[in-house]
Amino acid sequence: MKLPASAVKSPEVAAKEKWLGYLLGPAGALLLNAVLATYLNVYYTDVMNLTPLWGGLFLTIFPIVSKVIDAITNVIMGQIIDRTKTKEGKARPWLLLSAILVPVTGILLFTVPEGSDTVKALWVMISYNLFYSFAYTIFNMSHNLMVPLSTRDGTARGGLSVFNQITTIMMSGILVALVFPMVIMPAIGVDKSKWITLMSILSILALPLTLLEYFFTKERVTEETAEAQKEELSFGQQLKLLFSDRYMVLMYVYFLVSTVGVTLKNLGLVYYCNYVLGTYNDGRTQMLVSVIGGIPMGIGIFAVWPLAKKFGKRNVTMVGFLLYAVGSLVCWLFPRSLVIVLIGQFIKNIGGLPSSYVFMALFADCLDHLEWKTSKRIDGTAMSIYNIIAVAMVGIMTGVFNWMLARAGYLAPFTAGSTAEAASMLAANGWTSQLALASIKPAADGVLTVALRQPEAVYGVINFAFLGLEVFTGLILAAVLKFLNVEKNLSKEQAEIAARREKNV
């Protein structure tokens, strides 16, 4: 089967490649994933009310089991990519397939049928794995390999890494952090039909944009190594090469620790703003925490790469994580003070700038170092390990977070047709409303969403998830980066790779 050709013909990275292939193209799938990272668990706990299911075990166990499946499919996908040989590259062709799969499976996540708890549980498990273990695995692995496979030019590669992250941090961040809490969440509340409509629109948007990424990217590194590397290594041999290199091991440790902290923070964000710092879907608190705290991310577009070029990606990122830990500590000490939390978030996100924008360029440096050391390109397997860490930690931390909520006695909000009905339900269950019923604004259809005052243990869980854990992960990451000095001899190593290639031609 002949694949459509890339619209990028230039031997070097061009402007349209940056803007269309790396900035705009990934926006659809990454936006969908960003919304899911923040709100899918909210949909399960607050809309579907699955927290009590199987005594609280369902939302604890199913994410962990699902991520075991996801880890396996990542290994398989990594092997498939490394064995894919087409004129359009080895990773890009899979973007075409993901362009269809991601929208379809994204819609299935939310169209849970009415029925018994068993029916709901089965649908949730199947749809979750169709999206994360199948569709998004294909997209994410092929998308993440675009920067390492695009070029060996360090400056151009760093620029692509920055453009790649602008989409995630700015476009997705603005919508998830600003539009969602201010406009969308108050409008949809816990109305299942509104959630389905919204997520269907976001899912379908991924189709044309992912096609744009396919047509405006190019695998130059794959093209230059296609003839030189004909011997295929077994998966075991590839793993041995990866884990015999200390820089690759350090990168994986770095990513493991980072993912644990970020995942728990993302899971805790909505709950923290709804219950600790603000009130349920108040349209203000989450916006302030995310947008004002995230202002440094916008500034970082212009500042982080010049600093990384001058002082080194490793050095700037290492110092950044020390600031990250300080900002997290400030927030954790004063979790109910909006002003102090916003200041702490601002400091924290200044510290997180280098990691957000240059990580993939640093990962690409490690892949080049590994090629210099072994004369092999094993990008697919390297990325599959990277993704296995991501999906495993997301599953484990989601399960841990839901388990902690259930053990602490989390109380999901409920809907009522009138204040009288709400008062009756509160009295019957011995609950206390988070706000006085007279202060709760009904949705456009007149339905009231009543959030409950949580047990004190729930507040402790939420505070640690959103604020506390990253004090420790920030310090650990700074320590890990101390030993990740891959940039020191990279120019010399890349020159030797080029000399080998010319010799073999």
C-alpha positions as CSV (number, residue, x, y, z in Angstrom):
1,M,0.0,0.0,0.0
2,K,1.4,3.4,-1.0
3,L,1.2,6.0,1.7
4,P,0.4,9.7,0.9
5,A,3.7,11.6,0.7
6,S,4.8,14.2,3.2
7,A,4.3,17.8,2.1
8,V,7.7,18.6,3.6
9,K,10.5,18.3,1.0
10,S,13.3,20.4,2.4
11,P,16.4,18.7,3.8
12,E,16.4,21.0,6.8
13,V,13.6,21.9,9.2
14,A,11.3,24.5,7.6
15,A,8.9,27.1,9.1
16,K,5.7,25.3,7.9
17,E,7.0,22.1,9.5
18,K,7.2,23.8,12.9
19,W,3.9,25.6,12.7
20,L,1.7,23.0,11.0
21,G,3.4,19.7,11.9
22,Y,4.6,20.4,15.5
23,L,2.4,23.2,16.8
24,L,-1.1,22.9,15.2
25,G,-1.1,19.2,14.0
26,P,-0.9,17.5,17.4
27,A,-3.3,20.0,19.0
28,G,-6.5,17.8,18.6
29,A,-5.3,14.6,20.2
30,L,-3.2,16.4,22.8
31,L,-6.2,18.6,23.8
32,L,-8.4,15.5,24.1
33,N,-5.8,13.8,26.3
34,A,-5.3,16.9,28.4
35,V,-9.0,17.1,29.1
36,L,-9.2,13.4,29.9
37,A,-6.2,13.7,32.3
38,T,-8.0,16.3,34.3
39,Y,-11.7,15.4,33.9
40,L,-12.1,11.7,33.1
41,N,-11.7,10.6,36.7
42,V,-14.2,13.4,37.6
43,Y,-16.7,11.9,35.1
44,Y,-16.3,8.5,36.7
45,T,-16.6,9.7,40.4
46,D,-19.1,12.6,40.0
47,V,-21.2,11.8,36.9
48,M,-21.2,8.0,36.9
49,N,-20.8,7.8,40.7
50,L,-18.5,4.8,40.5
51,T,-16.5,5.6,43.7
52,P,-18.6,3.2,45.9
53,L,-18.7,0.4,43.2
54,W,-17.4,-2.9,44.6
55,G,-16.7,-1.3,47.9
56,G,-14.4,1.3,46.3
57,L,-12.3,-1.3,44.7
58,F,-13.4,-0.8,41.1
59,L,-11.8,2.6,40.6
60,T,-8.8,1.4,42.5
61,I,-8.1,-1.8,40.6
62,F,-9.3,-1.2,37.1
63,P,-6.9,1.6,36.2
64,I,-3.9,-0.4,37.4
65,V,-5.0,-3.6,35.5
66,S,-5.7,-1.5,32.4
67,K,-2.2,0.0,32.5
68,V,-0.7,-3.4,32.6
69,I,-2.4,-4.1,29.3
70,D,-1.3,-0.6,28.1
71,A,2.3,-1.5,29.0
72,I,2.1,-4.6,26.9
73,T,0.7,-2.8,23.9
74,N,3.4,-0.2,24.2
75,V,6.1,-2.9,23.9
76,I,4.3,-4.4,20.9
77,M,4.0,-1.0,19.3
78,G,7.6,-0.1,19.9
79,Q,8.6,-3.3,18.1
80,I,6.2,-2.6,15.2
81,I,7.6,0.9,14.7
82,D,11.2,-0.3,14.7
83,R,10.3,-2.9,12.1
84,T,8.2,-0.5,9.9
85,K,10.0,0.3,6.7
86,T,8.3,2.7,4.3
87,K,9.3,5.7,2.3
88,E,7.4,7.9,4.7
89,G,9.3,6.6,7.7
90,K,8.7,4.2,10.5
91,A,6.7,6.2,13.0
92,R,4.7,8.7,10.8
93,P,2.6,6.1,9.0
94,W,1.0,5.2,12.3
95,L,-0.3,8.7,12.7
96,L,-2.7,8.0,9.8
97,L,-4.2,5.1,11.7
98,S,-4.4,7.0,14.9
99,A,-6.2,9.9,13.2
100,I,-9.3,7.6,12.9
101,L,-8.9,5.5,16.1
102,V,-8.5,8.3,18.6
103,P,-11.8,10.1,17.8
104,V,-13.9,6.8,17.7
105,T,-12.5,5.5,21.0
106,G,-12.6,8.9,22.6
107,I,-16.4,9.0,22.1
108,L,-16.8,5.5,23.5
109,L,-15.2,6.5,26.8
110,F,-18.2,8.7,27.6
111,T,-21.2,6.8,26.1
112,V,-21.5,4.4,29.0
113,P,-25.0,2.8,28.7
114,E,-27.5,2.8,31.5
115,G,-27.8,-0.5,33.2
116,S,-26.5,-2.6,36.0
117,D,-23.2,-1.9,37.8
118,T,-21.7,-4.8,35.9
119,V,-22.7,-3.4,32.5
120,K,-21.2,0.0,33.4
121,A,-18.0,-1.5,34.8
122,L,-17.5,-3.6,31.6
123,W,-18.1,-0.7,29.3
124,V,-15.7,1.5,31.3
125,M,-13.0,-1.1,31.2
126,I,-13.4,-1.9,27.5
127,S,-13.6,1.7,26.3
128,Y,-10.8,2.8,28.5
129,N,-8.5,0.2,27.1
130,L,-9.6,0.7,23.5
131,F,-8.6,4.4,23.9
132,Y,-5.4,4.2,26.1
133,S,-4.0,0.8,25.3
134,F,-4.8,0.9,21.6
135,A,-5.7,4.1,19.9
136,Y,-3.7,6.6,22.0
137,T,-0.7,4.3,22.3
138,I,-0.4,4.4,18.5
139,F,-0.7,8.1,18.4
140,N,1.5,8.9,21.3
141,M,4.4,6.7,20.3
142,S,4.5,7.9,16.7
143,H,3.9,11.5,17.8
144,N,6.7,11.5,20.4
145,L,9.2,10.1,18.0
146,M,8.8,13.0,15.5
147,V,11.3,15.2,17.4
148,P,14.1,12.6,17.7
149,L,13.6,11.4,14.1
150,S,13.2,14.8,12.5
151,T,16.8,16.0,12.4
152,R,20.2,15.7,14.1
153,D,20.6,19.5,14.2
154,G,20.6,20.2,17.9
155,T,19.3,23.8,17.5
156,A,16.5,22.8,15.1
157,R,15.6,19.8,17.2
158,G,15.4,22.0,20.3
159,G,13.2,24.4,18.5
160,L,10.8,21.6,17.4
161,S,10.7,20.4,21.0
162,V,9.6,23.8,22.1
163,F,7.0,24.1,19.4
164,N,5.8,20.6,20.3
165,Q,5.3,21.6,23.9
166,I,3.6,24.9,23.1
167,T,0.6,22.9,21.9
168,T,0.4,20.9,25.1
169,I,1.1,23.8,27.5
170,M,-0.5,26.7,25.9
171,M,-3.3,25.6,23.6
172,S,-4.5,22.7,25.8
173,G,-3.6,24.5,29.0
174,I,-5.6,27.6,28.1
175,L,-8.7,25.5,27.3
176,V,-8.4,23.1,30.2
177,A,-7.3,25.7,32.7
178,L,-9.4,28.7,31.7
179,V,-12.4,27.8,29.5
180,F,-13.3,24.6,31.2
181,P,-13.5,25.7,34.8
182,M,-15.0,29.1,34.0
183,V,-17.5,28.3,31.3
184,I,-17.8,24.6,30.4
185,M,-17.9,22.8,33.8
186,P,-20.5,25.1,35.4
187,A,-22.6,24.7,32.2
188,I,-22.5,20.8,32.1
189,G,-22.3,20.1,35.8
190,V,-23.0,16.3,36.2
191,D,-25.3,16.1,33.2
192,K,-24.2,12.9,31.3
193,S,-25.7,13.9,27.9
194,K,-23.9,17.2,28.0
195,W,-20.6,15.5,28.8
196,I,-21.1,13.1,25.8
197,T,-21.8,16.0,23.4
198,L,-18.8,18.0,24.6
199,M,-16.3,15.0,24.5
200,S,-17.6,13.9,21.1
201,I,-16.8,17.3,19.6
202,L,-13.3,17.3,21.1
203,S,-12.7,13.7,19.9
204,I,-13.8,14.5,16.3
205,L,-11.5,17.5,16.2
206,A,-8.5,15.3,16.5
207,L,-9.1,13.7,13.1
208,P,-8.2,16.6,10.7
209,L,-5.5,17.9,13.0
210,T,-3.7,14.6,13.3
211,L,-3.7,14.3,9.5
212,L,-2.1,17.7,9.4
213,E,0.7,16.4,11.7
214,Y,1.2,13.5,9.3
215,F,1.5,15.6,6.2
216,F,3.8,18.3,7.7
217,T,6.4,16.2,9.4
218,K,9.5,14.3,8.0
219,E,11.7,11.6,9.4
220,R,15.2,12.7,8.2
221,V,17.1,10.5,10.7
222,T,15.2,7.4,9.6
223,E,16.0,8.2,5.9
224,E,19.8,8.5,6.6
225,T,20.0,5.3,8.7
226,A,17.8,3.2,6.5
227,E,20.6,1.7,4.5
228,A,23.2,1.6,7.3
229,Q,21.1,-0.4,9.7
230,K,19.9,-3.6,8.2
231,E,20.4,-6.1,11.1
232,E,17.3,-6.5,13.2
233,L,17.9,-7.0,17.0
234,S,15.6,-9.0,19.2
235,F,13.6,-7.2,21.8
236,G,15.9,-8.7,24.5
237,Q,19.0,-7.4,22.7
238,Q,17.4,-4.0,22.4
239,L,16.6,-3.9,26.1
240,K,20.1,-4.9,27.0
241,L,21.5,-2.0,24.9
242,L,19.1,0.5,26.4
243,F,19.7,-0.5,30.0
244,S,23.5,-0.8,29.7
245,D,23.6,2.9,29.0
246,R,23.6,5.0,32.1
247,Y,22.1,8.1,30.4
248,M,19.1,6.1,29.2
249,V,18.6,4.6,32.6
250,L,18.8,8.1,34.2
251,M,16.3,9.4,31.7
252,Y,13.8,6.6,32.6
253,V,14.3,7.3,36.3
254,Y,13.8,11.0,35.7
255,F,10.6,10.3,33.7
256,L,9.3,7.8,36.3
257,V,9.6,10.3,39.2
258,S,8.2,13.2,37.2
259,T,5.2,11.2,36.0
260,V,4.3,10.1,39.5
261,G,4.2,13.7,40.7
262,V,2.5,15.2,37.7
263,T,-0.2,12.5,37.5
264,L,-1.2,12.9,41.1
265,K,-1.2,16.7,40.7
266,N,-3.4,16.5,37.7
267,L,-5.8,14.1,39.4
268,G,-6.0,16.3,42.5
269,L,-6.4,19.7,40.7
270,V,-10.2,19.7,40.2
271,Y,-10.9,18.2,43.6
272,Y,-8.5,20.7,45.3
273,C,-10.2,23.7,43.6
274,N,-13.7,22.4,44.2
275,Y,-13.3,21.5,47.9
276,V,-10.2,23.0,49.5
277,L,-9.5,26.4,47.9
278,G,-12.9,27.1,46.4
279,T,-16.4,25.7,45.9
280,Y,-17.7,23.2,43.5
281,N,-17.5,24.4,39.8
282,D,-17.4,28.0,41.0
283,G,-15.9,29.1,37.7
284,R,-13.1,31.1,39.3
285,T,-10.8,29.1,41.6
286,Q,-9.5,26.6,39.1
287,M,-9.0,29.3,36.5
288,L,-6.9,31.4,38.8
289,V,-4.8,28.5,40.0
290,S,-4.1,27.2,36.5
291,V,-3.8,30.4,34.5
292,I,-2.1,32.8,37.0
293,G,0.1,30.0,38.2
294,G,0.8,29.0,34.6
295,I,1.7,32.5,33.3
296,P,5.4,31.5,33.4
297,M,4.7,28.8,30.7
298,G,3.8,31.6,28.3
299,I,6.9,33.5,29.1
300,G,9.0,30.4,28.8
301,I,8.3,30.1,25.1
302,F,10.8,33.0,24.6
303,A,13.1,32.4,27.5
304,V,13.8,28.8,28.1
305,W,15.6,27.8,24.9
306,P,18.1,30.7,24.9
307,L,18.9,29.8,28.5
308,A,19.2,26.1,27.6
309,K,21.6,26.8,24.8
310,K,23.7,29.0,27.0
311,F,23.9,27.0,30.1
312,G,22.8,23.5,28.9
313,K,19.5,21.7,29.0
314,R,20.5,19.6,31.9
315,N,21.7,22.5,34.1
316,V,18.7,24.8,33.5
317,T,16.3,21.9,34.2
318,M,18.1,20.9,37.3
319,V,18.0,24.4,38.8
320,G,14.4,24.6,37.7
321,F,13.4,21.6,39.8
322,L,14.8,23.2,42.9
323,L,12.5,26.2,42.4
324,Y,9.7,23.7,41.6
325,A,10.1,22.1,45.1
326,V,10.2,25.5,46.8
327,G,7.0,26.6,45.1
328,S,5.2,23.4,46.0
329,L,6.3,23.7,49.6
330,V,4.9,27.3,49.8
331,C,1.5,26.0,48.6
332,W,1.4,23.0,50.8
333,L,2.1,25.0,53.9
334,F,-0.8,27.4,53.2
335,P,-3.3,25.3,51.2
336,R,-6.4,27.5,51.9
337,S,-4.8,30.9,51.2
338,L,-5.6,31.8,47.6
339,V,-3.0,34.6,47.4
340,I,-0.1,32.4,48.8
341,V,-1.1,29.4,46.7
342,L,-1.1,31.6,43.5
343,I,2.4,32.9,44.5
344,G,3.6,29.4,45.1
345,Q,2.2,28.1,41.8
346,F,3.9,31.0,40.0
347,I,7.3,30.0,41.5
348,K,6.6,26.4,40.9
349,N,5.8,26.8,37.2
350,I,8.9,29.0,36.6
351,G,10.9,26.1,37.9
352,G,9.0,23.6,35.6
353,L,9.7,25.6,32.5
354,P,12.9,23.8,31.3
355,S,11.4,20.4,31.9
356,S,8.3,21.2,30.0
357,Y,10.0,22.6,26.9
358,V,13.3,20.8,26.4
359,F,12.7,17.3,27.8
360,M,12.2,15.7,24.4
361,A,15.3,17.4,23.0
362,L,17.3,15.9,26.0
363,F,15.8,12.5,25.3
364,A,16.8,12.8,21.6
365,D,20.4,13.6,22.8
366,C,20.4,10.4,24.8
367,L,19.2,8.4,21.7
368,D,22.1,9.9,19.6
369,H,24.6,9.0,22.4
370,L,23.2,5.5,22.4
371,E,23.6,5.3,18.6
372,W,27.2,6.5,18.9
373,K,27.9,3.9,21.6
374,T,26.2,0.9,19.9
375,S,25.9,1.9,16.2
376,K,22.2,1.1,16.5
377,R,19.0,3.1,16.3
378,I,16.3,1.6,18.5
379,D,14.0,4.5,18.8
380,G,10.7,2.5,18.9
381,T,11.8,0.3,21.8
382,A,13.3,3.3,23.6
383,M,10.0,5.2,23.2
384,S,8.0,2.1,24.2
385,I,9.8,2.0,27.6
386,Y,9.2,5.7,28.0
387,N,5.5,5.2,27.3
388,I,5.3,2.1,29.6
389,I,6.6,4.2,32.4
390,A,4.0,6.9,31.6
391,V,1.0,4.6,31.3
392,A,2.0,2.4,34.3
393,M,2.4,5.3,36.6
394,V,-0.8,7.0,35.4
395,G,-2.7,3.7,36.1
396,I,-1.0,3.1,39.4
397,M,-1.4,6.7,40.7
398,T,-5.0,6.9,39.5
399,G,-5.8,3.7,41.4
400,V,-3.9,5.0,44.5
401,F,-5.7,8.3,44.4
402,N,-9.1,6.7,44.0
403,W,-8.3,4.3,46.8
404,M,-7.2,7.1,49.1
405,L,-10.4,9.0,48.3
406,A,-12.6,6.0,49.0
407,R,-10.7,5.2,52.3
408,A,-11.0,8.8,53.4
409,G,-14.8,8.8,52.7
410,Y,-15.1,10.9,49.6
411,L,-18.7,12.1,49.0
412,A,-19.8,12.6,45.4
413,P,-22.1,15.5,44.6
414,F,-25.7,14.7,43.6
415,T,-28.4,16.4,41.5
416,A,-31.9,17.5,42.6
417,G,-34.9,19.1,40.9
418,S,-35.5,21.6,43.7
419,T,-34.0,22.9,47.0
420,A,-36.8,21.0,48.9
421,E,-35.7,17.7,47.2
422,A,-32.0,18.5,47.9
423,A,-32.8,19.3,51.6
424,S,-34.7,16.0,51.9
425,M,-31.7,14.0,50.5
426,L,-29.3,15.8,52.8
427,A,-31.4,15.0,55.8
428,A,-32.0,11.4,54.9
429,N,-28.2,10.7,54.5
430,G,-26.9,12.9,57.3
431,W,-24.9,15.0,54.8
432,T,-24.0,18.7,55.0
433,S,-24.1,20.7,51.8
434,Q,-20.9,22.6,50.9
435,L,-22.9,25.7,50.3
436,A,-26.3,26.8,51.6
437,L,-28.9,25.5,49.2
438,A,-30.2,29.1,48.6
439,S,-26.7,30.0,47.2
440,I,-26.6,27.1,44.7
441,K,-27.4,28.3,41.1
442,P,-29.4,25.8,39.1
443,A,-28.3,24.8,35.6
444,A,-30.2,26.1,32.6
445,D,-32.6,23.2,32.8
446,G,-33.3,24.0,36.5
447,V,-31.3,21.0,37.9
448,L,-29.3,21.7,41.1
449,T,-25.8,20.2,41.5
450,V,-25.3,19.9,45.3
451,A,-21.7,19.4,46.4
452,L,-21.1,18.0,49.9
453,R,-18.8,19.0,52.7
454,Q,-16.0,16.4,52.8
455,P,-14.6,14.6,55.8
456,E,-11.3,16.1,57.0
457,A,-9.3,13.1,55.8
458,V,-10.4,13.8,52.2
459,Y,-9.0,17.3,52.4
460,G,-5.6,15.8,53.6
461,V,-5.6,13.4,50.6
462,I,-6.4,16.2,48.1
463,N,-3.8,18.5,49.6
464,F,-1.0,15.9,49.4
465,A,-2.0,14.9,45.8
466,F,-2.1,18.4,44.4
467,L,0.5,20.2,46.5
468,G,2.6,18.0,48.8
469,L,4.0,15.2,46.6
470,E,5.8,17.4,44.2
471,V,7.9,18.9,47.0
472,F,9.7,15.6,47.1
473,T,9.7,14.7,43.4
474,G,11.2,18.1,42.6
475,L,14.2,17.5,44.9
476,I,14.6,13.9,43.6
477,L,14.6,15.1,40.0
478,A,17.2,17.7,40.6
479,A,19.4,15.0,42.2
480,V,18.9,12.7,39.2
481,L,19.8,15.4,36.7
482,K,23.1,16.0,38.5
483,F,24.4,12.8,36.8
484,L,22.7,13.3,33.4
485,N,25.6,15.0,31.6
486,V,24.9,13.7,28.1
487,E,25.4,17.0,26.4
488,K,29.1,17.2,27.3
489,N,30.4,15.2,24.4
490,L,27.4,15.2,22.1
491,S,28.8,17.3,19.2
492,K,31.9,15.0,19.0
493,E,29.7,11.9,19.1
494,Q,27.4,13.2,16.4
495,A,30.4,14.0,14.2
496,E,31.6,10.4,14.6
497,I,28.2,9.1,13.7
498,A,28.3,11.2,10.5
499,A,31.8,9.9,9.7
500,R,30.7,6.3,10.1
501,R,27.7,6.9,7.8
502,E,29.8,8.4,5.1
503,K,32.3,5.5,5.4
504,N,29.5,2.9,4.9
505,V,27.9,4.7,1.9
